[in-house]
């Protein structure tokens, strides 16, 4: 998780439980402005995905601490070992993940 937080920290600021993408400033020219918008747009999408992944990791760590890790949030049945190996932050069994 530290790696994810380090990566998102390169272009976003954490405020509370949310991450906000910082708008770059390359200058005042038309080309500079166009590049700023493109870079911001790219980082916004990436940071949204990273932010969601960090939230899922934090929830998984809390479930481990609470002794609830590996149980489906919907039916409380165990999540398969194979699913957890492929997706450690899984919150639902295969049936309820749909």
C-alpha positions as CSV (number, residue, x, y, z in Angstrom):
1,X,0.0,0.0,0.0
2,X,2.9,2.3,0.6
3,X,3.9,2.0,-3.0
4,X,0.3,3.0,-4.1
5,X,0.4,6.0,-1.7
6,X,3.8,7.0,-3.0
7,X,2.6,6.8,-6.6
8,X,-0.6,8.8,-6.1
9,X,1.4,11.4,-3.9
10,X,3.4,12.4,-7.0
11,X,0.4,14.1,-8.6
12,X,-2.4,14.3,-6.0
13,X,-2.9,15.7,-2.6
14,X,-4.7,13.8,0.2
15,X,-7.4,15.7,2.0
16,X,-9.2,13.7,4.6
17,X,-10.0,10.4,2.9
18,X,-10.0,11.7,-0.6
19,X,-7.3,12.4,-3.2
20,X,-7.3,15.6,-5.3
21,X,-5.3,15.8,-8.5
22,X,-3.1,18.8,-8.7
23,X,-3.4,20.9,-11.8
24,X,0.1,21.4,-13.4
25,X,1.3,24.8,-14.4
26,X,3.6,24.9,-17.4
27,X,3.1,28.5,-18.4
28,X,0.6,30.9,-19.9
29,X,1.0,30.1,-23.6
30,X,-1.7,28.3,-25.6
31,X,0.5,25.2,-26.0
32,X,1.3,25.3,-22.3
33,X,-2.4,25.4,-21.4
34,X,-3.3,22.6,-23.8
35,X,-0.5,20.4,-22.3
36,X,-1.7,21.3,-18.8
37,X,-5.2,20.1,-19.6
38,X,-4.0,16.9,-21.2
39,X,-1.6,16.0,-18.3
40,X,-4.3,16.9,-15.7
41,X,-6.8,14.7,-17.6
42,X,-4.4,11.7,-17.7
43,X,-3.5,12.1,-14.0
44,X,-7.1,12.6,-12.9
45,X,-8.1,9.2,-14.4
46,X,-5.0,7.4,-12.9
47,X,-5.4,9.0,-9.5
48,X,-9.1,8.1,-9.4
49,X,-8.2,4.4,-9.9
50,X,-5.3,4.5,-7.5
51,X,-7.4,6.3,-4.9
52,X,-10.1,3.6,-5.1
53,X,-7.5,0.9,-4.8
54,X,-6.0,2.5,-1.7
55,X,-9.5,2.7,-0.2
56,X,-10.0,-1.0,-0.9
57,X,-6.7,-1.9,0.7
58,X,-7.5,0.1,3.8
59,X,-10.9,-1.6,4.1
60,X,-9.2,-5.0,3.7
61,X,-6.7,-4.1,6.4
62,X,-9.5,-3.1,8.7
63,X,-11.3,-6.4,8.1
64,X,-8.1,-8.3,8.9
65,X,-7.8,-6.3,12.2
66,X,-11.5,-7.0,13.0
67,X,-11.2,-10.7,12.2
68,X,-13.6,-10.4,9.2
69,X,-11.2,-10.7,6.3
70,X,-12.1,-13.3,3.8
71,X,-15.9,-13.2,4.6
72,X,-18.4,-12.0,2.0
73,X,-19.9,-8.7,3.1
74,X,-23.3,-9.8,1.7
75,X,-23.7,-13.4,2.8
76,X,-20.9,-13.8,5.4
77,X,-19.7,-17.0,3.7
78,X,-16.0,-17.5,3.1
79,X,-14.5,-16.0,0.0
80,X,-12.6,-18.7,-1.9
81,X,-8.8,-18.8,-1.5
82,X,-8.3,-18.6,-5.2
83,X,-10.4,-15.3,-5.4
84,X,-8.4,-13.8,-2.4
85,X,-5.1,-14.8,-4.0
86,X,-6.1,-13.1,-7.3
87,X,-7.8,-10.1,-5.6
88,X,-6.7,-9.8,-1.9
89,X,-9.0,-6.8,-1.3
90,X,-12.1,-8.8,-2.4
91,X,-15.1,-7.9,-0.3
92,X,-17.6,-10.3,-1.9
93,X,-17.6,-14.0,-2.8
94,X,-17.7,-14.8,-6.5
95,X,-21.5,-15.2,-6.5
96,X,-22.1,-11.7,-5.0
97,X,-19.4,-9.9,-6.8
98,X,-21.5,-9.9,-10.0
